[in-house]
Amino acid sequence: STYIFGPSRVQASCEVPAALVSGIGLVVIQVICAAMTTRPVARGEAIELNLDDMTVDQGLKLIEDERVRPLLTYLSSGVFENKTNLTFMKAYSVVVQFGDQQQHSLKLYAYYKKVIVEYCDAGLASVSGISGGELIAKLADNWEKQTILTFWMQRVFQYLDRFFTKNTVEYPELFTIALRLFKEKVYEMVKDRMVAAIIDVINKERDGHDVNQDTLRKLIELLCTIGDMQPKIVKQKDGTTERLMWVCSSRDIYKADFESKLMNLTAEYYKNKVTGWMAECSCPLFLQEVERRLSDEDGRLSRYLDRSSGEPLREVCQRELILNTAKQLVEMDSGCQHMFVNSKHDDLTLMYRLFRREPTMLPYMTGVMEPYIETRCTKIVEDQENIDNPPQYIEQVLELKKELDEMVSRCFENDSSFQKARNRGLENVLNKDTRCAKYLALYADLQLKKGLKGRNEDETQGLVNSVVALFAHLKDKDIFLDYYKRSLSKRLLNKLSISTDAEEAFISKLKVEIGQQAIQKLQSMFTDMTLSDQFQREYNEQSHRGSPGGVCHEVRVLQTNAWPEKADEANIVPCEEMVQCIKGFETFYESKHSGRKLRWIYNMGQVEVAALCFERKYIFVMSAYQCLALMLFNKRKSITFKEIAEATKVPAEECRRHLLSMTVSKHRLLKHNGDDKKIEDDTQLEVNDAFVNERVKVTISLIKEKEKATEAAVAVAEAPVERKHVVDAAIVRVMKARKKLDHNSLLEEVFRQCTLFKPQPSQIKVQIEHLIDREFLKRDAEKRNIYIYLP
């Protein structure tokens, strides 16, 4: 006899694992858990089993009486009779006793199958003649109970899986054969009705009806499990409770029998829905409904559908709800154009969020966005009021760009396709001519002279960033740099900059945008100013204290190639006081740098002249040319214009403009006998003795209209010449590296290297011909479109 004493000690020839003895009888499947919990055997309580004299049929009778029949009773009534560990131990001991013998193992295995088959037959009978929601509710209940039966039957007969089923392919493992029997006896009989009912319930849920999601989850588990070759049942914690779960790896039947039909019917369902929504809803309402539906489908994946259906389900839903509707949605009266025009940013965000699921649909949005931007930008740049007011022109363009940047960031998460559409929309309009490049340079000059006054560091940095960001969109960057260099020169030489830090920040931003080489001359200008300050300090330490002849003066030494200002070609005749200053500084400079020659730029000079010929003393701030003319009146009371021009050697037009500036009503320092607005060669000029001004220090401003016209003409004329040199250099640089290249490849390389402007193919072709004439290149003898570099 074999004696089994409680869960704390086992003394027997049968192999009952200690874990099974101590944990037997604890199964939790939702509300079933309380009824299934077995009472532990008390310590010392013993049950005698005479296994040696027992036949296999008697053992099976014991198993049926002690374990199987109570289990089946529980599954039908919910009440478990004689629920102790001893019943399991008795049944398990019988299986261990006879499981080592082949003929007895076959009987045990056959009994196991018989119990499963009978329960499957009963389950099939219970669903006969029903359909729809009633069918799937009953099937879900049957599947849950089938799982409980299979789990506990396998626990009793698990000894067969250790040796009997493991050593043969004819008899599958207990979990496997149980699942196959259920598939054969039940699933194959009801699968079509079941699948149709499941999908019908899912569609009802889509329509807003409440459904039993737990029932759907159980049946999806059934579909995912059926057909698996090596299934297992395990306990899994679900919050504070435990439930039995099938563990399987195959989804073949789920895919073939259920998922394919679900996808087809889902497509049909949403196709019908879309037709109604299109007729009833505006674009924003349609988008809201689509987002809600897609969110619901994701919820179904997390609640009961298998995760493997995620991608196919999303693909079907997005095809019907987005791919097939995107174009029509964008073109609706309340669609994309309406959203852009009326700044419906929330609606645009929603449309982008949905269309992003299908990236091929985004061009429908960008295709509307780009013309919208062009229209708004065109309205600004073609407004005559803005054309006549450069600062206002640029401010409105900057405001538009700021608005577009915020829209792209907020609504489209800085998606690259929308950034490119924004850039194209702006650039297509701004680069139609060079006006924006010129106006932006003038605007930057105005801000660095006056506009930044009173602004803190963050505001200053923001303005610099916005100007450079707009500069990045310009095709004619060289035009901007030309104007900017001229205005920077005047700011530095006349000390008009509000903030040196802002100037340096601007240069740093430009360097990042276009590279070191492009802004090298601008940096050299700052270097020259720093060196000039150092020279001036040393000069002021000379014996004359920087004032030879008693005239205090300040000199800026500029590199010839770095600055836009050029030395006067005419041999200007300075006055005696200037001559002394010039000689004093040249002597000092030559002591520092031998072999260098200074050329004086009088037209950039500024002079303070003390006037002692009026009722009160005045100090006039004027240009060097005006000073030279005015100093002549120390020797003569009246002088003709021609005599002044010959005495000073100032070019006639410049001399006329400077003198006319001293005869206008605001600062009528000189008077003449001709037309107030015109000076001829024989016009007599003399000092206006009646000059009166409330200020002691008076600035004599120059007439600027002609100066502006001249500068504009020079800038436009010089840009093409400079571009020719840049194109020539790029061609030679490329050919020197490649040695031999065809025409189209050479064009691409030149386009890539010309970062400050975009040369036209015709212009590149002309420069290639010039380089061939100058023997830098030659054509291939056989293929005329191939060029060869000549070292």
Beta strands, then each sheet from edge to edge (+ up, - down):
strand 1: 2-5
strand 2: 46-49
strand 3: 232-238
strand 4: 241-247
strand 5: 606-611
strand 6: 618-623
strand 7: 638-640
strand 8: 670-672
strand 9: 684-687
strand 10: 697-699
strand 11: 740-742
strand 12: 777-779
strand 13: 786-789
sheet 1: 1+ 2-
sheet 2: 3+ 4-
sheet 3: 5+ 6- 10-
sheet 4: 7+ 9- 8+
sheet 5: 11+ 13- 12+
end
